[in-house]
Amino acid sequence: MAEKYSQEELLRRDSAAGGLPGPHERVILRRGRYSYSGNPKHVKYLGLPNPREWQPHDEDWKLPENWKEIILAGFRDRLKKYRSLKLFMDICVRCGACADKCHYYLGSGDERNMPVLRAELMRSVYRRYFTLSGRILGRLVGARDLTEEVVREWFYYFYQCSECRRCSVYCPYGIDTAEITMIARELLNLVGVNINWIIEPAANCYRTGNHLGIQPHTFRDNLEFACGEISEMTGISIEPSINRKGAEILLVVPSADLFADPHIYTLYGYLMMLHEIGLDYTFSAYASEGGNFGLFHSHDLMKRLNAKMYAEAERLGVKWILGGECGHMWRVVHQYMDTMNGPAGFLETPKSPVTGTVFRNAASTGMVHLCEFTADLIYNGKLKLDRSRNAKYRVTHHDSCNPSRAMGLLEEPRYILNSTCGSFHDMPENTIREHTFCCGSGSGVGTDENLEMRLRGGLPRAAAVRYVRERHGVNMLSCICAIDKATLPALMQFWVPGVEVCGVHELLGNALVMEGESERKANLRGEPLTEAADEKE
Amino acid sequence: MKIFSSLAPAAVLCAAAWTGYLAAPIIPGAVFPFAAVLIFILGTGWRIARWLASPVPFNITVTAGQQKSLPWISHRKTENPDNAFYAVLRMMMEVLMFRSLFRNTMAGRKPDGTPAYGSSKGLWVGAMAFHWSLLAVALRHLRFFIEPVPAVIAALEAADNLFHIGTPGLYLSDIVLAGALGYLIARRIALRSLRDLSLFQDYALPVLVAAVALTGVLLRYFERIDILAVKEYALSLLALSPALPAGAGVIFYMHITLVSALAAVIPFSKISHAAGVFLSPTRNMPGSSRRRRHENPWNAPVTVHRYGEWEDEFRDRLIKAGYPLEKSDGGKI
């Protein structure tokens, strides 16, 4: 797919002037920068509005007749429900501090990708219908009629935001573009303006329990396959446990970990470590998804998908929940789950049965991040690690947007990396931790048809990787997010060839010395332990 | 176009003041300020009440540093507060020091075309200078309204007039305010992207502030208005029996009119950020949403795919794959 673009071409930024488009100005939807519409079959399955055949490049979007009333009523309703929305509509002073913080703006040069201007697309409609000055003075004060052209433009630009919240870190009032984008997408979805890459995984997840639509028997097959691989590599056999009542802990991971490459190596890491410490845990095929594409659609759909975790934890009678490496999953778990589907009175305050550490920071929600759990194990000397098994990797770490800016999980993965690899190098400080750049494909826009925008939006991340590659010879980019693992390999291949992508627990699995294991000749990828990884050079 | 038309409100207000001065000085001298104070108080109250009327359904703190998790990991208390105390500290850093703006960087491109980021404190310096000097100017004006002048205000004025340049002494805050305002307006015009995103009011409001400042400067340094007369006038306003200062010229009425307009427009414009920032849910909440549950007053009911329905739908496969079932006899739950 990426072959049709060249670096030179994508380094050229648009020079087109931006500014707020007029209400009747038609924004050009450029191929390569948007995703296709939701398949009506899945829209219908979820009971969402206006299922129909349509595509963004069609002239007629087949909106319901009263689309304008629907959107405005939805807008009014959300102004009543969300103080954030009201406030963010009112208090922006357009200082421009956010402008060059957006990876899509940096990569595309399209001024409407400046967070402030993206928000103005919506704010202008707010002024026109919900403020006195906007009603009276109109265009003069930046108020615009809501037209079909505006709906098109909302579709284009609110799916060119990955809800990464980087801009919000710099905003003097904490205006959160993710919040604005989330609500803009809700309004669009009210009239059936949606994208398939969100609707289909959400429908799958609602039905089978996970985004990929893995049915329970395949779920078991995949876990057994993973255990078989581990047995071949280490000589240690692991019995996967699924839907087992009475287990102490429920483990929920992004379903891609069972299915996709390089995610599966991270799964090996989890399985090996949890076996090694003898944790009494179970997977669930019903709650078999950590991620939540509902988050990219609406608060309601987020809640509908997330409900399975607590329901299953209660049914199985576990004490607490352990969660795998997934970015937006942790946005939902940390900031929404307890509020939406709690209180989870049936859970206990998580306590590591191995070290006795009580995770008071998860006292109410009852769910612990695997990186927190593992860092605690290592700190207490419960894992035997051999860093030399990762000797061929020179590692850097990509902080995923949500664990960074909606949680603050920054040092735990670094602690694990430094304990499992001999050569770790952080990228420049403006590009990591709370300043981290999105992979360019977050929030459900990781589609093939949107590839140009993804490569452009991923440029700031890739450029920072290139910096440490040139300086320190970095050849491995670690991350704790399933979307990262799915999309960073293509991004690296395009901008920084020679850098591979892995999960933190894959490197842990490599380094982990297991009781009674056979001599390891290969790493979890089946590659020799010592050979230089980047022969391509 | 936006830039030129944004001069209009200040110009119209000056014309209104002039007309009032000639026809009925009591209008710009008393009616305007009374109306403005009323609008400001009621408007601000309405604005804040309107914000508060909407709940905060979720804890959406933006965490800008390490969370509090394991005891041996250093926690960034004010960047990722864990309790109300540190959330208040974070808010104070934001309101008093513009913490978030201090992070600002400027993106550029390296010779190979890839982006790079440099420190960019210009906006932070400009914003700090603007807001703090504006506060100093406002506090200085309190000496007109309080008799005797409190020692703090007198000390502030003395400090502001530290260098005793000219007579009456040139206030430092006036210089800083003029410089900062000039910088903020110039920046908006000079940077293309900022020009493209700016609206009419983004120029008109600073122009209004500049007009207030300019007329104030004219009154003090050029017209050398009788300070005692102004003080008597200010106290008469407070006593709700306005007596206009004898000998005040048109510039004085312009100053009063412009500042009245500014006060009246605050609740209905972006200047309401001064109150709104305190309510910003990404900044004023602790990030401890897993430790303490946040309640949503309207927690929306939704339909979910319950376990029983799932087991029924996949029963055959579940049996074949050897799963433990709730209803193992094959019947429906």
Boltz contact constraints between the chains, C-beta under 6 A:
constraints:
  - contact:
      token1: [A, 11]
      token2: [B, 113]
      max_distance: 6.0
  - contact:
      token1: [A, 18]
      token2: [B, 196]
      max_distance: 6.0
  - contact:
      token1: [A, 19]
      token2: [B, 196]
      max_distance: 6.0
  - contact:
      token1: [A, 80]
      token2: [B, 54]
      max_distance: 6.0
  - contact:
      token1: [A, 81]
      token2: [B, 298]
      max_distance: 6.0
  - contact:
      token1: [A, 83]
      token2: [B, 51]
      max_distance: 6.0
  - contact:
      token1: [A, 83]
      token2: [B, 54]
      max_distance: 6.0
  - contact:
      token1: [A, 83]
      token2: [B, 56]
      max_distance: 6.0
  - contact:
      token1: [A, 84]
      token2: [B, 281]
      max_distance: 6.0
  - contact:
      token1: [A, 86]
      token2: [B, 51]
      max_distance: 6.0
  - contact:
      token1: [A, 86]
      token2: [B, 54]
      max_distance: 6.0
  - contact:
      token1: [A, 87]
      token2: [B, 51]
      max_distance: 6.0
  - contact:
      token1: [A, 87]
      token2: [B, 276]
      max_distance: 6.0
  - contact:
      token1: [A, 87]
      token2: [B, 279]
      max_distance: 6.0
  - contact:
      token1: [A, 90]
      token2: [B, 272]
      max_distance: 6.0
  - contact:
      token1: [A, 91]
      token2: [B, 272]
      max_distance: 6.0
  - contact:
      token1: [A, 91]
      token2: [B, 273]
      max_distance: 6.0
  - contact:
      token1: [A, 91]
      token2: [B, 276]
      max_distance: 6.0
  - contact:
      token1: [A, 93]
      token2: [B, 270]
      max_distance: 6.0
  - contact:
      token1: [A, 93]
      token2: [B, 273]
      max_distance: 6.0
  - contact:
      token1: [A, 94]
      token2: [B, 197]
      max_distance: 6.0
  - contact:
      token1: [A, 94]
      token2: [B, 198]
      max_distance: 6.0
  - contact:
      token1: [A, 94]
      token2: [B, 202]
      max_distance: 6.0
  - contact:
      token1: [A, 96]
      token2: [B, 194]
      max_distance: 6.0
  - contact:
      token1: [A, 97]
      token2: [B, 101]
      max_distance: 6.0
  - contact:
      token1: [A, 97]
      token2: [B, 104]
      max_distance: 6.0
  - contact:
      token1: [A, 99]
      token2: [B, 193]
      max_distance: 6.0
  - contact:
      token1: [A, 100]
      token2: [B, 107]
      max_distance: 6.0
  - contact:
      token1: [A, 106]
      token2: [B, 107]
      max_distance: 6.0
  - contact:
      token1: [A, 106]
      token2: [B, 115]
      max_distance: 6.0
  - contact:
      token1: [A, 111]
      token2: [B, 193]
      max_distance: 6.0
  - contact:
      token1: [A, 111]
      token2: [B, 196]
      max_distance: 6.0
  - contact:
      token1: [A, 116]
      token2: [B, 197]
      max_distance: 6.0
  - contact:
      token1: [A, 117]
      token2: [B, 197]
      max_distance: 6.0
  - contact:
      token1: [A, 140]
      token2: [B, 200]
      max_distance: 6.0
  - contact:
      token1: [A, 141]
      token2: [B, 200]
      max_distance: 6.0
  - contact:
      token1: [A, 141]
      token2: [B, 201]
      max_distance: 6.0
  - contact:
      token1: [A, 142]
      token2: [B, 199]
      max_distance: 6.0
  - contact:
      token1: [A, 165]
      token2: [B, 62]
      max_distance: 6.0
  - contact:
      token1: [A, 168]
      token2: [B, 62]
      max_distance: 6.0
  - contact:
      token1: [A, 168]
      token2: [B, 282]
      max_distance: 6.0
  - contact:
      token1: [A, 169]
      token2: [B, 64]
      max_distance: 6.0
  - contact:
      token1: [A, 170]
      token2: [B, 100]
      max_distance: 6.0
  - contact:
      token1: [A, 170]
      token2: [B, 103]
      max_distance: 6.0
  - contact:
      token1: [A, 170]
      token2: [B, 104]
      max_distance: 6.0
  - contact:
      token1: [A, 171]
      token2: [B, 100]
      max_distance: 6.0
  - contact:
      token1: [A, 172]
      token2: [B, 98]
      max_distance: 6.0
  - contact:
      token1: [A, 172]
      token2: [B, 100]
      max_distance: 6.0
  - contact:
      token1: [A, 172]
      token2: [B, 101]
      max_distance: 6.0
  - contact:
      token1: [A, 173]
      token2: [B, 273]
      max_distance: 6.0
  - contact:
      token1: [A, 173]
      token2: [B, 277]
      max_distance: 6.0
  - contact:
      token1: [A, 173]
      token2: [B, 280]
      max_distance: 6.0
  - contact:
      token1: [A, 174]
      token2: [B, 280]
      max_distance: 6.0
  - contact:
      token1: [A, 174]
      token2: [B, 282]
      max_distance: 6.0
  - contact:
      token1: [A, 174]
      token2: [B, 283]
      max_distance: 6.0
  - contact:
      token1: [A, 176]
      token2: [B, 282]
      max_distance: 6.0
  - contact:
      token1: [A, 206]
      token2: [B, 305]
      max_distance: 6.0
  - contact:
      token1: [A, 215]
      token2: [B, 317]
      max_distance: 6.0
  - contact:
      token1: [A, 216]
      token2: [B, 314]
      max_distance: 6.0
  - contact:
      token1: [A, 216]
      token2: [B, 317]
      max_distance: 6.0
  - contact:
      token1: [A, 216]
      token2: [B, 318]
      max_distance: 6.0
  - contact:
      token1: [A, 216]
      token2: [B, 321]
      max_distance: 6.0
  - contact:
      token1: [A, 217]
      token2: [B, 317]
      max_distance: 6.0
  - contact:
      token1: [A, 217]
      token2: [B, 321]
      max_distance: 6.0
  - contact:
      token1: [A, 220]
      token2: [B, 321]
      max_distance: 6.0
  - contact:
      token1: [A, 243]
      token2: [B, 323]
      max_distance: 6.0
  - contact:
      token1: [A, 243]
      token2: [B, 324]
      max_distance: 6.0
  - contact:
      token1: [A, 286]
      token2: [B, 307]
      max_distance: 6.0
  - contact:
      token1: [A, 286]
      token2: [B, 310]
      max_distance: 6.0
  - contact:
      token1: [A, 300]
      token2: [B, 300]
      max_distance: 6.0
  - contact:
      token1: [A, 300]
      token2: [B, 302]
      max_distance: 6.0
  - contact:
      token1: [A, 303]
      token2: [B, 302]
      max_distance: 6.0
  - contact:
      token1: [A, 304]
      token2: [B, 302]
      max_distance: 6.0
  - contact:
      token1: [A, 304]
      token2: [B, 304]
      max_distance: 6.0
  - contact:
      token1: [A, 307]
      token2: [B, 304]
      max_distance: 6.0
  - contact:
      token1: [A, 315]
      token2: [B, 307]
      max_distance: 6.0
  - contact:
      token1: [A, 334]
      token2: [B, 289]
      max_distance: 6.0
  - contact:
      token1: [A, 334]
      token2: [B, 290]
      max_distance: 6.0
  - contact:
      token1: [A, 335]
      token2: [B, 59]
      max_distance: 6.0
  - contact:
      token1: [A, 335]
      token2: [B, 289]
      max_distance: 6.0
  - contact:
      token1: [A, 336]
      token2: [B, 58]
      max_distance: 6.0
  - contact:
      token1: [A, 338]
      token2: [B, 293]
      max_distance: 6.0
  - contact:
      token1: [A, 339]
      token2: [B, 58]
      max_distance: 6.0
  - contact:
      token1: [A, 339]
      token2: [B, 294]
      max_distance: 6.0
  - contact:
      token1: [A, 339]
      token2: [B, 296]
      max_distance: 6.0
  - contact:
      token1: [A, 342]
      token2: [B, 293]
      max_distance: 6.0
  - contact:
      token1: [A, 343]
      token2: [B, 293]
      max_distance: 6.0
  - contact:
      token1: [A, 361]
      token2: [B, 68]
      max_distance: 6.0
  - contact:
      token1: [A, 361]
      token2: [B, 69]
      max_distance: 6.0
  - contact:
      token1: [A, 361]
      token2: [B, 290]
      max_distance: 6.0
  - contact:
      token1: [A, 361]
      token2: [B, 291]
      max_distance: 6.0
  - contact:
      token1: [A, 362]
      token2: [B, 290]
      max_distance: 6.0
  - contact:
      token1: [A, 363]
      token2: [B, 291]
      max_distance: 6.0
  - contact:
      token1: [A, 364]
      token2: [B, 291]
      max_distance: 6.0
  - contact:
      token1: [A, 364]
      token2: [B, 292]
      max_distance: 6.0
  - contact:
      token1: [A, 364]
      token2: [B, 293]
      max_distance: 6.0
  - contact:
      token1: [A, 365]
      token2: [B, 290]
      max_distance: 6.0
  - contact:
      token1: [A, 372]
      token2: [B, 69]
      max_distance: 6.0
  - contact:
      token1: [A, 376]
      token2: [B, 70]
      max_distance: 6.0
  - contact:
      token1: [A, 405]
      token2: [B, 62]
      max_distance: 6.0
  - contact:
      token1: [A, 405]
      token2: [B, 63]
      max_distance: 6.0
  - contact:
      token1: [A, 407]
      token2: [B, 63]
      max_distance: 6.0
  - contact:
      token1: [A, 407]
      token2: [B, 67]
      max_distance: 6.0
  - contact:
      token1: [A, 408]
      token2: [B, 63]
      max_distance: 6.0
  - contact:
      token1: [A, 408]
      token2: [B, 66]
      max_distance: 6.0
  - contact:
      token1: [A, 408]
      token2: [B, 67]
      max_distance: 6.0
  - contact:
      token1: [A, 408]
      token2: [B, 80]
      max_distance: 6.0
  - contact:
      token1: [A, 410]
      token2: [B, 66]
      max_distance: 6.0
  - contact:
      token1: [A, 411]
      token2: [B, 66]
      max_distance: 6.0
  - contact:
      token1: [A, 411]
      token2: [B, 73]
      max_distance: 6.0
  - contact:
      token1: [A, 430]
      token2: [B, 105]
      max_distance: 6.0
  - contact:
      token1: [A, 430]
      token2: [B, 117]
      max_distance: 6.0
  - contact:
      token1: [A, 434]
      token2: [B, 64]
      max_distance: 6.0
  - contact:
      token1: [A, 460]
      token2: [B, 115]
      max_distance: 6.0
  - contact:
      token1: [A, 463]
      token2: [B, 114]
      max_distance: 6.0
  - contact:
      token1: [A, 463]
      token2: [B, 115]
      max_distance: 6.0
